[in-house]
Amino acid sequence: MGEIASRSQIGFSLFRRAVIAIPLVLLLGIASGRLAGSGYDNSWFAVLHKPAAMPPGAAFGVAWTFLYILQGLALAIVLNARGNRLRALAITLFVLQLGLNLAWSPLFFALHQVTAAFWLIVGIIVAALAATLVFAQVRPVAGWLMVPYVAWLCFAAALNHDVARLNPDAER
């Protein structure tokens, strides 16, 4: 009963969690974007003036897919850290930042609230950074897996800010 799990048991446990966490995070992200009509196919977005740094539409799909996979893997690693005193806090912060993330596309693309979306992404950055720091305390590799996401959020915030600046009437 009180035996320590073998490396293979721990590895399989992580695999089971990853098989659930990665597709779940990825599907939630895809669903948020699709339901909100995000992307260059959105007629409202298509007519907005874009900043020079705006990547092509396909880049967003590739980037977000990669970032959601990394987040799912980081979450699986934290979920597998049973007994860690910060595990519950890490999971709570992750769920908070993911929930905020999932709200951004509807706010920006469906409701056309460019300024509110900017402030939301600032909040996402704060929550994601907090989750990343706690993830790193639970398992350093989990924290490192979140770093590209935080960096992309900063870039996305700059793009959001520039779209708001270039399109002062976008919300009307």
C-alpha positions in Angstrom: 0.0 0.0 0.0 2.7 2.5 1.0 5.0 1.7 -1.9 6.5 4.3 -4.1 5.4 4.3 -7.7 7.9 3.2 -10.3 9.2 5.5 -13.1 7.0 3.6 -15.6 3.9 4.0 -13.5 4.6 7.8 -13.1 5.3 8.0 -16.8 2.0 6.2 -17.7 0.1 8.4 -15.3 1.5 11.5 -17.0 0.6 10.1 -20.4 -3.0 9.4 -19.3 -3.3 13.0 -18.0 -1.8 14.4 -21.2 -4.1 12.4 -23.4 -7.0 14.2 -21.7 -5.6 17.7 -20.9 -4.0 18.4 -24.3 -7.0 17.7 -26.5 -9.3 19.4 -23.9 -7.3 22.7 -23.9 -6.9 22.6 -27.7 -10.6 21.9 -28.4 -11.7 24.6 -26.0 -9.4 27.1 -27.7 -10.6 26.1 -31.2 -14.2 26.2 -30.1 -13.8 29.7 -28.7 -12.3 31.0 -31.9 -14.8 29.3 -34.2 -17.9 30.3 -32.2 -16.7 33.9 -32.2 -16.0 33.9 -35.9 -12.4 34.9 -35.3 -9.8 35.4 -38.0 -9.5 37.0 -41.4 -12.8 35.5 -42.6 -14.7 37.7 -40.2 -16.1 40.5 -42.4 -15.8 43.1 -39.6 -12.2 42.2 -39.0 -11.4 42.1 -42.7 -12.1 45.8 -43.2 -10.1 47.0 -40.2 -6.7 48.6 -40.7 -4.0 46.2 -39.5 -0.6 47.0 -38.0 2.4 46.2 -40.0 3.4 43.5 -37.6 0.2 41.6 -38.1 1.0 38.0 -39.2 -0.9 36.3 -42.0 -4.1 34.6 -40.9 -2.7 31.1 -41.1 0.1 32.0 -38.7 -2.5 32.5 -35.9 -4.0 29.0 -36.4 -0.6 27.4 -36.2 0.6 29.5 -33.3 -2.5 29.0 -31.2 -2.6 25.2 -31.9 1.0 25.0 -30.8 0.4 27.2 -27.7 -2.7 25.3 -26.6 -0.8 22.0 -26.9 2.0 23.3 -24.8 -0.5 24.6 -22.2 -2.2 21.2 -22.1 1.1 19.4 -21.6 2.1 21.9 -18.8 -1.3 21.3 -17.2 -0.9 17.5 -17.4 2.6 17.8 -15.7 1.1 19.8 -12.9 -1.9 17.5 -12.6 0.6 14.6 -12.2 2.4 16.4 -9.4 0.2 14.8 -6.7 1.2 15.8 -3.2 2.7 19.1 -4.2 1.4 21.8 -1.9 1.1 24.4 -4.8 -0.7 22.0 -7.2 -4.3 23.2 -6.4 -3.2 26.9 -6.7 -1.5 26.2 -10.0 -4.6 24.5 -11.4 -6.8 27.3 -10.2 -4.6 29.9 -11.8 -4.5 27.9 -15.0 -8.3 27.6 -15.2 -8.7 31.3 -14.5 -6.2 32.3 -17.2 -7.7 29.8 -19.7 -11.2 31.1 -19.0 -10.1 34.7 -19.6 -8.3 33.5 -22.8 -11.5 31.8 -24.1 -13.5 35.0 -23.5 -11.1 37.2 -25.7 -12.2 36.0 -29.1 -15.9 36.5 -28.5 -15.3 39.9 -27.0 -13.0 41.1 -29.9 -14.4 39.3 -33.0 -18.1 38.8 -32.1 -18.8 41.9 -29.9 -16.3 44.2 -31.6 -15.1 45.5 -28.2 -11.5 46.3 -29.2 -10.6 48.4 -26.2 -12.2 46.0 -23.7 -10.5 43.1 -25.4 -7.2 44.9 -24.9 -7.8 45.2 -21.2 -8.9 41.6 -21.1 -5.7 40.5 -22.7 -3.7 42.5 -20.1 -5.6 40.6 -17.5 -4.9 37.3 -19.3 -1.2 38.2 -19.2 -1.3 38.8 -15.5 -3.2 35.5 -14.8 -1.0 33.5 -17.2 2.2 34.9 -15.7 0.9 34.0 -12.2 0.0 30.5 -13.4 3.5 30.2 -15.1 5.3 31.2 -12.0 3.4 28.8 -9.8 3.7 26.0 -12.4 7.5 26.5 -12.3 7.4 26.0 -8.5 5.4 22.8 -8.9 7.5 21.5 -11.8 10.0 23.7 -13.6 9.4 22.1 -17.0 5.7 23.0 -16.7 6.6 26.6 -16.1 8.9 26.7 -19.1 6.2 25.2 -21.3 4.1 28.2 -20.5 6.7 30.8 -21.5 6.0 30.8 -25.2 2.3 31.4 -24.4 3.0 34.4 -22.2 5.4 35.8 -24.9 2.7 35.4 -27.6 0.1 37.1 -25.3 2.4 40.1 -25.0 2.7 40.2 -28.8 -1.1 39.8 -29.2 -1.7 42.6 -26.7 0.5 44.9 -28.8 -1.4 43.9 -31.9 -4.8 44.5 -30.2 -3.6 47.9 -29.0 -2.4 48.8 -32.5 -5.8 47.7 -34.0 -7.6 49.9 -31.5 -5.3 52.9 -32.3 -5.6 52.4 -36.1 -9.4 51.9 -36.0 -10.8 54.5 -33.5 -14.4 53.8 -34.8 -14.1 50.0 -34.8 -16.5 49.5 -31.9 -19.3 51.4 -33.7 
